[in-house]
Amino acid sequence: MSKLPHVGTTIFTVMSKLAMEHNAINLSQGFPNFPVDEKLISSLESVARESVHQYAPMPGSPDLLNGISSLIETAYGRKNDPTSELLVTAGATQGIFATIQALVHLGEEVIILDPSYDCYEPPIILTGAKPVRIPLSDNFTPDWQRIEDAMNDKTRLLIINNPHNPSGKVLDASDLEQLATLLEKYPKVILLSDEVYEFITFEKKHISVNTIESLRERSVIISSFGKTFHITGWKIGYLIAPAALMNEIKKVHQFLVFCVNSVAQAALAKYIQQTNPLELGAFYQQKRDDFRQLISTSRFDLLPSEGSYFQLASYARISDEADTDFCIRMVKEYGVAAIPLSVFNADGHDRKLIRFCFAKTTDTLTQAAERLCKI
């Protein structure tokens, strides 16, 4: 009998495969198709000739941990101990999995806010805990009263994703104030804050849980070098958490992967001293603006994108098809792949919205827009 009977091939794999089969432009899966920084390539080339090819220390290489520590202090003003409060992970997904396995117990409950990324629920089920899926409001902001109504003495973990995938929504200060007030009522609840798009925000700046003392003392915060430095294939992320929580997470991490790619860690340790992730927002804002302008004459209605590298679009003026059917037809007939939003909802709620990834070259976005404007 399957331990995950409802889990099949992810929609991201399905749509990317379909895009390849039909030679379509892939704006579905969230990965960039432009080169990485030459400085990072140079770092990788140089460290590959050094003695960095054996197991790295379980929590991460000291040089990289120190670099992450400095980055967090520079970006958020949070002083931290790299030896006890940081962990390098094999991507953000592995960090999320290890966190849930370490901190959630049989019979407990974990609150997930829908639409949500698909890696949250499986590790909850594997612990024997119960995922509690709460829909966000129509504008993708949390309904704090509804969340509070769902909490009880079994609630162990609350997961937030900010900036939000798939909507691109960024929480404002009042949301985080309400979150802090809510968690005061439930002192045993831990916050898992997925902030992998933390440096990709535009007019509205990201407020990290790292900056809120009352929250960070009971939070595990997830970050991703893959997203920040557009190296998704390297599969390297990191966590920051209070030492007591991190100690439990490390217990799972060491038996899950033990350690993370040593060469990649060495390259990042050098590169992190040569770059400024705080400048990343302007880079992606230009891509967002270009993409929105390119499809402004289409029949798609674009929703706001405040962060991440995703753009939601309504196709309600084009078709009343189910979003999954519309996306499949769009690949086959128009040669552009996107992601249907309903797959991010536990109940499959379909609002006739699809998600485009604009982390692409100008040429790719231009070609995709020409096709989208013909629909």
C-alpha positions in Angstrom: 0.0 0.0 0.0 1.3 3.4 -0.9 2.3 5.9 1.8 1.5 8.7 -0.6 -1.5 7.3 -2.6 -2.6 10.7 -4.0 0.9 11.8 -5.1 1.7 11.3 -8.8 4.0 13.1 -11.2 4.1 16.8 -10.5 2.5 19.3 -12.8 5.8 20.9 -13.3 7.3 17.7 -14.8 4.1 17.1 -16.8 4.1 20.5 -18.4 7.9 20.6 -19.1 7.7 17.2 -20.8 4.7 18.3 -22.8 6.6 21.4 -23.9 9.5 19.3 -25.1 7.2 17.0 -27.0 5.6 19.9 -28.8 8.7 22.1 -29.1 6.9 24.7 -27.1 8.3 27.7 -25.3 8.5 26.6 -21.6 7.2 29.3 -19.3 5.9 26.7 -16.9 8.6 25.4 -14.7 10.3 28.0 -12.6 13.9 28.0 -13.9 15.9 30.7 -15.7 17.2 30.0 -19.2 20.0 32.6 -19.2 23.6 32.2 -18.2 24.8 32.5 -14.6 27.2 35.1 -13.5 30.7 34.7 -15.0 32.1 35.3 -11.6 30.4 32.3 -10.3 31.7 30.2 -13.2 35.2 31.4 -12.4 34.8 30.5 -8.7 33.6 27.0 -9.7 36.5 26.5 -12.1 39.1 27.7 -9.5 37.8 25.6 -6.6 37.5 22.5 -8.8 41.3 22.4 -8.8 41.5 22.6 -5.0 41.1 19.9 -2.4 37.4 20.2 -2.0 36.2 16.9 -3.4 35.5 14.9 -0.3 32.7 15.1 2.2 31.9 18.5 3.5 31.1 19.0 7.2 27.5 17.9 7.9 26.1 21.5 8.6 28.0 23.0 5.7 31.5 24.3 4.9 32.7 26.8 7.5 33.5 29.4 4.8 30.0 29.2 3.3 28.3 29.2 6.7 30.3 32.4 7.6 29.3 33.9 4.2 25.6 33.1 4.8 25.9 34.6 8.3 27.3 37.8 6.9 24.6 37.9 4.2 21.8 37.6 6.7 23.3 40.3 9.0 23.8 42.6 6.0 20.3 42.0 4.5 18.3 41.9 7.7 20.4 43.1 10.6 20.1 39.7 12.3 23.2 38.6 14.2 23.5 34.8 14.1 25.8 32.0 15.1 26.9 30.1 11.9 27.9 27.1 13.9 24.6 26.5 15.7 21.8 28.4 13.8 22.6 27.7 10.1 22.4 24.7 7.9 23.3 24.2 4.3 20.8 21.9 2.6 20.4 20.1 -0.7 18.0 22.6 -2.0 15.1 24.3 -0.2 12.9 21.3 -0.7 15.3 19.1 1.3 15.4 21.7 4.0 11.6 21.8 4.2 11.4 18.0 4.3 14.1 17.7 7.1 12.4 20.5 9.1 9.0 18.8 9.0 10.4 15.4 9.7 12.3 16.7 12.7 9.7 18.9 14.3 6.3 17.4 13.5 4.9 14.3 15.3 2.3 11.7 14.7 -1.2 13.1 15.2 -0.2 16.7 15.1 -1.5 19.3 12.5 0.3 21.6 10.1 -1.4 24.6 8.5 -0.7 25.2 4.8 -2.0 28.3 3.0 -3.4 27.6 -0.5 -2.5 27.9 -3.3 0.7 26.3 -2.1 3.8 24.7 -3.5 3.5 20.9 -3.7 6.5 20.0 -1.5 4.8 20.9 1.8 2.2 18.2 2.2 4.0 14.9 1.5 6.5 15.2 4.4 3.6 16.0 6.7 1.7 12.9 5.6 4.9 10.8 6.0 5.2 11.9 9.7 1.6 10.7 10.3 0.5 14.3 10.9 -2.5 16.0 9.3 -2.1 18.8 6.7 -4.7 21.5 7.2 -5.2 23.5 3.9 -6.6 27.0 4.4 -7.3 29.1 1.3 -5.9 32.5 0.9 -8.2 35.4 0.1 -9.0 36.2 -3.5 -6.1 38.7 -3.6 -3.8 36.0 -2.1 -3.5 37.6 1.3 -4.0 35.5 4.5 -7.4 35.4 6.1 -6.0 35.5 9.7 -9.4 34.9 11.3 -9.9 31.8 9.2 -6.4 30.6 10.1 -7.0 31.2 13.8 -10.2 29.3 13.6 -8.3 26.3 12.2 -5.7 26.3 15.0 -6.0 24.1 18.1 -3.8 22.3 20.7 -2.8 19.8 17.9 -1.3 22.5 15.7 2.4 22.1 15.5 3.5 24.1 12.5 2.3 27.0 10.3 3.8 27.3 6.9 4.0 30.7 5.1 5.6 31.4 1.7 6.7 35.0 1.2 7.2 36.2 -1.5 4.5 33.8 -2.6 4.6 31.1 -5.3 2.5 31.0 -7.4 0.9 34.5 -7.0 3.9 36.7 -6.6 2.2 38.3 -3.5 4.4 39.9 -0.9 3.1 40.2 2.7 2.9 43.6 4.2 3.8 44.8 7.7 0.2 44.4 9.0 0.1 40.8 7.9 3.2 40.0 9.9 1.9 41.9 12.9 -1.3 39.8 12.8 0.8 36.6 12.4 2.9 37.6 15.5 -0.3 38.3 17.5 -1.8 35.0 16.4 1.3 32.9 17.4 1.4 34.6 20.8 -1.9 32.7 21.5 -0.3 29.4 20.5 3.2 29.4 22.1 4.0 25.8 21.0 3.4 26.4 17.3 6.5 26.8 15.1 6.6 29.0 12.0 8.1 27.6 8.8 8.8 30.6 6.6 9.6 29.8 3.0 11.4 32.8 1.8 13.2 31.4 -1.3 12.3 34.5 -3.4 13.4 36.9 -0.7 15.6 38.9 -3.0 13.3 39.0 -5.9 10.8 41.8 -5.0 9.8 44.9 -6.9 7.9 48.1 -5.8 6.9 46.4 -2.5 9.8 45.2 -0.5 10.0 41.9 1.3 9.8 41.9 5.1 11.6 38.9 6.3 10.8 37.0 9.5 14.5 37.5 10.1 13.7 41.1 11.0 11.0 40.3 13.6 12.5 39.2 16.9 9.3 37.8 18.3 8.8 35.5 15.3 12.4 34.5 14.5 12.9 33.0 17.9 10.3 30.3 17.0 10.8 30.1 13.2 12.7 28.1 10.7 13.4 30.3 7.7 14.1 28.7 4.3 16.4 30.3 1.6 17.6 29.2 -1.8 20.9 29.8 -3.6 19.2 28.2 -6.6 16.6 31.0 -6.8 18.9 33.9 -5.7 21.8 33.1 -8.1 19.6 31.3 -10.8 21.4 28.0 -10.3 18.4 25.8 -9.7 20.3 22.7 -10.8 22.9 23.1 -8.1 20.2 22.3 -5.5 21.7 24.2 -2.6 19.7 26.1 0.0 20.1 27.0 3.6 18.1 27.3 6.8 18.3 29.6 9.8 16.7 28.7 13.1 17.3 29.0 16.8 19.9 26.5 18.0 17.4 24.3 19.8 15.3 23.8 16.7 18.3 23.5 14.4 19.8 20.8 16.6 16.7 18.6 15.9 16.7 19.4 12.2 20.4 18.4 11.9 19.6 15.0 13.4 17.3 14.3 10.4 19.6 16.1 7.9 22.6 13.9 8.7 20.7 10.7 7.9 18.9 12.2 4.9 21.8 13.5 2.9 24.6 13.9 5.5 26.2 16.8 3.7 25.8 18.8 0.5 28.0 19.0 -2.6 31.4 20.1 -1.5 32.6 21.7 -4.7 29.4 23.8 -5.1 29.7 25.0 -1.5 33.3 26.0 -2.0 32.4 28.0 -5.2 29.5 29.7 -3.4 31.7 30.6 -0.5 34.0 32.6 -2.8 31.2 34.0 -4.9 29.0 35.2 -2.1 31.8 37.7 -1.2 31.8 39.1 -4.8 28.1 39.8 -5.3 25.1 41.6 -3.9 21.8 39.8 -3.9 20.1 43.0 -2.9 20.4 44.1 -6.5 18.5 41.1 -7.8 15.1 42.8 -7.6 15.9 45.4 -10.2 17.1 42.7 -12.6 13.9 40.7 -12.5 11.6 43.8 -12.3 12.9 44.7 -15.8 12.0 41.2 -17.0 8.6 41.4 -15.4 7.9 44.8 -16.9 9.1 43.7 -20.3 6.9 40.6 -20.3 3.8 42.5 -19.1 4.3 45.1 -21.9 4.9 42.4 -24.5 1.5 40.7 -23.8 -0.4 43.9 -23.0 -2.3 43.5 -26.3 -3.3 39.9 -25.6 -6.6 38.8 -24.2 -5.0 37.7 -21.0 -5.7 39.9 -17.9 -2.6 40.2 -15.7 -2.7 40.2 -12.0 -0.1 42.1 -9.9 3.3 40.5 -9.4 5.0 42.0 -6.4 7.8 39.4 -6.1 9.2 36.0 -7.3 9.6 35.5 -11.1 6.1 34.5 -11.7 3.2 36.3 -13.4 -0.4 35.2 -13.0 -2.8 35.7 -15.8 -6.6 35.2 -16.2 -7.8 33.6 -19.4 -11.5 34.1 -18.4 -12.0 36.3 -21.5 -10.6 33.6 -23.7 -12.2 30.4 -22.6 -14.3 28.7 -19.9 -12.2 25.5 -20.1 -10.7 24.0 -16.9 -7.3 25.6 -16.3 -5.5 22.3 -16.8 -7.2 21.7 -20.2 -6.5 25.2 -21.3 -2.8 24.9 -20.5 -2.5 21.6 -22.4 -4.3 23.1 -25.4 -2.1 26.2 -25.2 1.0 24.0 -25.5 -0.4 21.9 -28.4 -2.0 24.7 -30.4 0.1 27.8 -29.6 3.4 26.4 -28.4 3.6 28.0 -25.0 3.6 26.1 -21.7 2.3 27.5 -18.4 1.1 26.1 -15.1 -2.6 25.9 -14.1 -3.3 27.4 -10.7 -5.8 24.9 -9.6 -3.1 22.3 -8.9 -1.8 24.4 -6.0 -5.2 24.1 -4.2 -6.2 21.1 -2.1 -9.7 21.3 -3.5 -8.6 22.0 -7.1 -10.4 25.3 -7.0 -10.3 26.7 -10.5 -10.3 30.5 -10.9 -9.3 30.5 -14.6 -5.8 31.6 -13.7 -2.5 30.3 -15.1 1.2 31.0 -14.0 3.9 32.2 -16.4 7.6 32.2 -15.4 9.4 35.3 -16.8 12.9 34.3 -15.7 13.8 33.9 -19.3 15.9 35.7 -22.0 14.4 38.7 -23.8 14.3 36.6 -27.0 12.4 33.8 -25.3 9.9 36.2 -23.7 9.4 38.0 -27.1 8.7 34.8 -28.9 6.3 33.6 -26.3 4.5 36.9 -26.2 4.0 36.8 -30.0 2.3 33.4 -29.6 0.2 34.4 -26.6 -1.1 37.5 -28.4 -2.5 35.2 -31.1 -4.7 33.3 -28.7 
